[in-house]
Amino acid sequence: MAAGKGRLAVLREEPRAFEIREYPVPEPEPGAVLARVTMAGVCGSDLHAWRGELKSDAPWGAAQGSGTAQGHEMVGVVERLGDGVTADSSGNPLREGDRVCHMIFAPCFHCPSCTRSTYSLCPNLRGLFRHPDEWPHFSGTFADYYYVPPRHFIYRIPDSLPDQIVASVNCAMAATMDALKGVGQLQGATVVILGMGGLGLSSAAIAKDMGAYQVIAVDRIAERLALATEFGADYTIRVADFPAPAERIDRVRELTELNAGADLVVEVAGVADLVPEGVAMLRDGGTLLEIGNVVPGQTIQFDPSTIRRRKKLIGSAGYDPSTIPMVLKFLERTRNRYPFEKLCSHVFSLDQIDQAFEAADWQGGGTDVIRAYLRP
């Protein structure tokens, strides 16, 4: 073991509570990397786990439930390299002191999906979370250190990108880019985004960069809608101004050419009732992209005849590892176009993790937090 101990946040049995524990800092095995965490993001799925909404039989549910190390969004600095590690997953030289980010889940590498390099479709996909008492202890990013296991995907971060921009690259931004890339051509399209948190703001900027003609942002929080315009949104719709779904649907149609509706609706709020609402906002032949609803067991009333006019519903979760360097290049290229540093609206110390989650919980009434981050 390397000398010293490090702190790690563990979700307690009761919801909405963390415990900070200390564990010995591990020496990396051959092929592994030990990173010192410099900033970690509080993601929507972290909030679901904190609220106790992830069931043990849900994908990653058992891994992200109580008693486990928490956190997956991260930027860190290489503390130690295991034997044999000389480069990142893109082939760039990797040294101690370099800043890195990692892929948040682990594929099995031997199923039909993995052998086709479609790692995000791996049926054996698992999160990297473990019980903290198991070596190497540091399997969550709400910690002083993070252990990247052998053969895992890890990428060096360009020096030009500060921590507050890249801390969410390996989740919110990568998942968004992978999903939009999977939809196809967006040149000249009208895109509606339901929910303007980290995923929604990233969606707006990426959609604009992919050639979207018109981006319409929908949210209940005025501060997020104001920021949406800086991320490429041409129009904003505040829920309080259009409280009924029919009013929001009509407003979207008013803003689109010939009142036809949107080419693409992106659902990133994680509200199940927005699925039929989003379908109604689509033009004939349009596509609803579902990213936000990660909690299983939700049910809604849905009329399947509403998609007969060749409307499409596409789900997306995770991303292929090659998306991470794609996002890093996008951020470098658009560094002066979109204020991604503003996603980092609130920063807390690791010891303030409970306060960070309370502040980030928009369901609890918080309104001014775009995204909360932890700095060990």
C-alpha positions in Angstrom: 0.0 0.0 0.0 1.1 3.5 -0.7 1.6 5.6 2.4 -1.3 7.5 3.9 -5.0 7.4 3.8 -7.7 9.1 1.8 -11.3 10.2 2.3 -14.3 8.6 0.5 -18.0 9.5 0.6 -20.3 6.5 1.3 -24.1 6.6 0.9 -25.7 5.5 4.2 -28.6 3.1 4.5 -31.1 5.9 5.0 -31.6 8.2 2.0 -30.2 11.7 1.8 -27.1 11.1 4.0 -23.4 10.4 3.4 -20.6 9.2 5.6 -17.0 10.3 5.0 -14.7 7.4 5.7 -10.9 7.0 5.4 -9.1 4.1 3.7 -5.5 3.2 2.8 -4.4 4.7 -0.5 -3.7 1.7 -2.8 -0.6 1.2 -4.9 -1.8 0.6 -8.5 -1.5 -2.9 -9.9 0.0 -3.4 -13.4 -2.1 -1.6 -16.0 -4.0 0.5 -13.5 -3.9 4.2 -12.7 -4.3 6.0 -9.3 -5.7 9.5 -9.8 -6.0 12.3 -7.2 -9.5 13.8 -7.6 -9.4 17.6 -8.2 -13.1 18.1 -9.0 -16.2 15.8 -9.1 -19.7 16.6 -10.4 -23.0 15.9 -8.8 -25.0 14.2 -11.6 -28.7 13.6 -11.8 -28.2 9.8 -11.3 -26.3 10.6 -8.1 -29.3 12.5 -6.9 -31.5 9.5 -7.8 -29.3 7.3 -5.6 -29.2 9.8 -2.8 -33.1 10.0 -2.8 -33.3 6.2 -2.7 -34.9 5.9 -6.1 -32.6 3.4 -7.7 -33.8 -0.1 -7.1 -31.4 -3.0 -6.6 -32.7 -4.8 -9.7 -32.2 -1.7 -11.9 -29.2 -1.3 -14.2 -26.4 -0.2 -11.9 -28.9 0.0 -9.1 -27.2 -2.3 -6.7 -23.9 -0.8 -7.5 -25.1 2.8 -6.9 -27.2 2.1 -3.8 -26.6 2.5 -0.1 -23.3 1.3 1.4 -21.3 1.9 -1.7 -18.7 4.5 -2.8 -20.5 7.3 -4.8 -19.7 9.6 -7.6 -18.7 9.1 -11.3 -18.0 12.5 -12.9 -14.5 13.5 -12.4 -11.3 15.3 -13.4 -8.2 14.1 -11.7 -4.4 14.2 -11.7 -2.4 11.0 -12.2 -0.9 10.2 -8.8 0.7 6.9 -9.8 0.9 4.8 -12.9 0.8 1.0 -12.7 3.5 -0.9 -14.4 3.1 -0.9 -18.2 1.0 2.3 -18.4 2.7 4.7 -20.7 -0.2 6.2 -22.7 -3.9 7.0 -22.5 -6.6 5.2 -24.5 -5.9 7.4 -27.5 -2.2 6.7 -27.5 -1.2 10.0 -26.0 1.8 9.8 -23.6 0.6 9.6 -20.0 2.7 10.7 -17.0 2.3 11.4 -13.3 0.9 14.9 -12.9 -1.2 14.7 -16.1 -4.9 15.5 -15.8 -7.3 12.7 -16.8 -10.9 11.6 -17.1 -12.2 8.1 -17.4 -15.2 6.2 -18.9 -17.8 5.8 -16.1 -18.7 2.1 -16.7 -16.9 -1.1 -17.6 -17.8 -3.3 -20.6 -17.1 -7.0 -20.5 -15.0 -7.0 -23.8 -16.2 -10.4 -24.9 -19.9 -10.2 -25.7 -21.3 -9.7 -29.3 -21.7 -5.9 -28.6 -18.2 -5.5 -27.3 -16.7 -7.5 -30.2 -18.4 -4.9 -32.5 -16.9 -2.1 -30.4 -20.4 -0.9 -29.4 -19.4 -0.9 -25.7 -22.4 1.1 -24.6 -24.7 -1.7 -25.6 -22.8 -4.4 -23.6 -25.4 -6.5 -21.8 -22.9 -7.0 -19.0 -22.2 -3.3 -18.6 -21.5 -2.4 -15.0 -20.6 0.7 -13.0 -17.2 0.9 -11.3 -18.8 1.4 -7.9 -17.9 -1.2 -5.2 -18.3 -1.6 -1.5 -15.6 0.7 0.0 -14.3 -2.1 2.2 -13.2 -4.0 -0.9 -9.8 -3.2 -2.3 -9.0 -0.8 -3.9 -11.6 1.1 -1.9 -11.6 4.2 -4.1 -14.2 3.3 -6.7 -16.3 6.5 -6.4 -15.2 10.0 -7.4 -16.6 11.7 -4.2 -13.2 11.1 -2.7 -9.6 12.2 -2.5 -8.5 9.5 -4.9 -10.0 7.4 -7.7 -8.7 4.0 -8.8 -8.9 3.3 -12.6 -8.6 -0.5 -13.1 -6.4 -2.2 -15.7 -7.7 -2.2 -19.3 -10.1 0.7 -18.6 -10.6 3.7 -20.8 -8.8 6.8 -19.6 -7.9 10.0 -21.4 -5.5 12.8 -20.9 -7.1 16.3 -20.7 -5.7 19.2 -22.8 -4.0 21.8 -20.7 -6.2 24.5 -22.3 -9.4 23.2 -20.6 -9.8 24.1 -16.9 -11.3 21.7 -14.4 -14.7 23.4 -14.1 -15.2 22.8 -17.9 -14.1 19.2 -18.1 -15.4 17.7 -14.7 -18.6 16.6 -16.5 -17.1 15.4 -19.7 -17.2 11.7 -18.8 -21.0 11.7 -18.2 -23.3 14.6 -19.1 -21.3 15.8 -22.1 -20.3 12.4 -23.5 -23.8 10.9 -23.0 -25.3 13.9 -24.8 -22.9 13.9 -27.7 -23.2 10.2 -28.2 -27.0 10.4 -28.2 -27.2 13.3 -30.7 -24.6 11.6 -32.9 -26.8 8.6 -33.0 -29.8 10.6 -34.2 -28.0 11.5 -37.4 -28.2 14.7 -39.5 -29.2 17.9 -37.6 -28.3 20.4 -40.3 -31.1 22.8 -40.6 -33.2 21.0 -37.9 -35.5 22.5 -35.2 -34.6 20.9 -31.9 -36.6 21.2 -28.7 -34.8 20.4 -25.4 -36.9 19.5 -22.3 -34.9 20.3 -19.2 -32.0 22.7 -19.1 -29.6 21.3 -16.5 -26.1 20.1 -17.4 -27.4 17.6 -20.0 -29.8 20.1 -21.5 -27.3 23.0 -21.8 -24.8 20.6 -23.3 -27.4 19.4 -25.8 -28.2 22.9 -26.9 -24.5 23.7 -27.6 -23.8 20.4 -29.3 -27.0 20.6 -31.4 -26.1 24.0 -32.6 -22.6 22.9 -33.4 -24.0 20.0 -35.5 -26.0 22.5 -37.6 -29.4 22.9 -35.9 -31.2 25.9 -37.3 -33.4 26.5 -34.3 -33.1 25.4 -30.7 -36.0 25.8 -28.3 -35.3 25.3 -24.5 -38.0 24.3 -22.0 -37.6 24.4 -18.2 -39.3 25.5 -15.1 -36.3 27.5 -13.7 -35.8 31.0 -15.1 -32.0 31.1 -14.3 -31.4 28.0 -16.4 -33.4 29.4 -19.3 -31.4 32.6 -19.2 -28.2 30.6 -19.4 -29.7 28.5 -22.2 -29.5 31.4 -24.6 -25.8 31.6 -24.0 -25.6 27.9 -25.0 -27.3 28.4 -28.4 -31.0 28.4 -27.6 -33.0 30.7 -29.9 -36.2 30.6 -27.9 -37.1 29.7 -24.3 -40.3 28.4 -22.8 -40.8 28.7 -19.1 -43.2 26.2 -17.6 -44.8 28.8 -15.3 -45.7 30.9 -18.4 -47.2 27.9 -20.2 -48.3 25.6 -17.3 -50.4 23.1 -19.2 -48.8 20.6 -21.7 -51.2 21.7 -24.4 -50.0 25.3 -24.0 -46.3 24.2 -24.3 -47.1 22.1 -27.3 -48.9 25.0 -29.0 -46.1 27.3 -28.2 -43.5 25.0 -29.8 -45.6 24.7 -32.9 -46.0 28.5 -33.1 -42.2 28.8 -33.2 -41.7 26.2 -35.9 -42.0 26.7 -39.7 -45.6 26.3 -40.8 -46.5 25.3 -37.3 -45.4 21.8 -38.2 -43.5 21.0 -35.0 -39.9 20.0 -34.2 -37.6 17.7 -36.1 -36.1 16.5 -32.8 -37.2 16.6 -29.2 -34.6 15.8 -26.5 -35.9 14.7 -23.1 -33.3 15.2 -20.4 -35.4 16.3 -17.5 -36.1 12.8 -16.4 -39.9 13.3 -16.1 -41.9 10.4 -17.5 -44.9 12.6 -18.4 -42.8 14.6 -20.8 -42.6 11.6 -23.2 -46.1 12.0 -24.7 -45.8 15.7 -24.5 -42.5 15.6 -26.5 -44.1 13.3 -29.1 -46.9 15.8 -29.6 -44.3 18.6 -30.2 -42.9 16.6 -33.1 -43.6 17.2 -36.8 -44.6 14.1 -38.9 -41.5 12.0 -39.2 -39.8 13.7 -36.2 -37.8 11.9 -33.5 -38.0 11.9 -29.7 -34.7 11.2 -28.1 -35.1 9.9 -24.5 -32.0 10.3 -22.3 -33.3 11.6 -18.9 -35.5 8.8 -17.5 -33.1 6.5 -15.7 -35.4 5.4 -12.9 -37.3 2.2 -13.8 -40.9 1.4 -12.9 -42.4 4.7 -14.0 -45.7 4.4 -16.0 -47.5 6.9 -18.1 -50.6 7.0 -20.3 -49.6 7.0 -23.9 -51.6 6.8 -27.1 -49.6 4.8 -29.6 -51.6 6.2 -32.5 -49.7 9.5 -32.0 -46.6 8.0 -33.6 -48.3 6.6 -36.7 -47.1 9.5 -38.8 -43.7 8.0 -38.8 -42.6 9.5 -35.6 -39.6 7.7 -33.9 -38.7 7.1 -30.3 -35.1 6.5 -29.6 -33.5 5.7 -26.2 -29.9 6.4 -25.3 -27.8 5.6 -22.3 -24.1 5.7 -21.8 -21.6 6.3 -24.7 -18.8 4.6 -26.6 -15.4 5.5 -25.2 -14.3 7.3 -28.4 -16.9 9.9 -27.5 -14.7 11.3 -24.7 -11.9 12.6 -26.9 -14.5 13.9 -29.3 -16.0 16.0 -26.5 -12.6 17.3 -25.5 -11.9 18.4 -29.0 -15.3 20.0 -29.2 -14.6 22.0 -26.0 -11.3 23.1 -27.3 -12.8 24.2 -30.6 -15.7 26.1 -29.1 -13.8 27.4 -26.0 -14.8 31.0 -26.8 -18.3 30.3 -28.1 -20.1 28.6 -25.2 -19.6 29.4 -21.5 -19.3 25.8 -20.2 -17.5 27.1 -17.1 -20.9 28.4 -16.0 -22.2 24.9 -15.6 -20.0 24.9 -12.5 -22.4 27.2 -10.6 -21.7 26.0 -7.0 -18.5 24.4 -5.6 -18.4 22.6 -2.2 -15.7 20.8 -0.3 -15.9 17.1 0.2 -16.8 17.6 3.8 -19.8 19.6 2.6 -21.3 16.8 0.4 -24.6 16.8 2.2 -25.0 20.5 1.6 -24.0 20.1 -2.0 -26.8 17.5 -2.6 -29.4 19.5 -0.8 -28.5 22.5 -3.0 -28.5 20.5 -6.2 -31.9 18.8 -5.5 -34.2 20.9 -7.7 -37.1 18.7 -6.6 -36.5 20.1 -3.1 -37.1 23.6 -4.3 -33.5 24.7 -5.3 -33.5 27.0 -8.3 -30.2 28.7 -8.7 -27.9 25.6 -8.9 -27.1 24.7 -12.5 -24.7 22.0 -11.4 -22.9 21.4 -8.1 -19.3 20.2 -7.8 -17.0 18.9 -5.1 -13.4 19.8 -4.6 -11.6 17.5 -2.2 
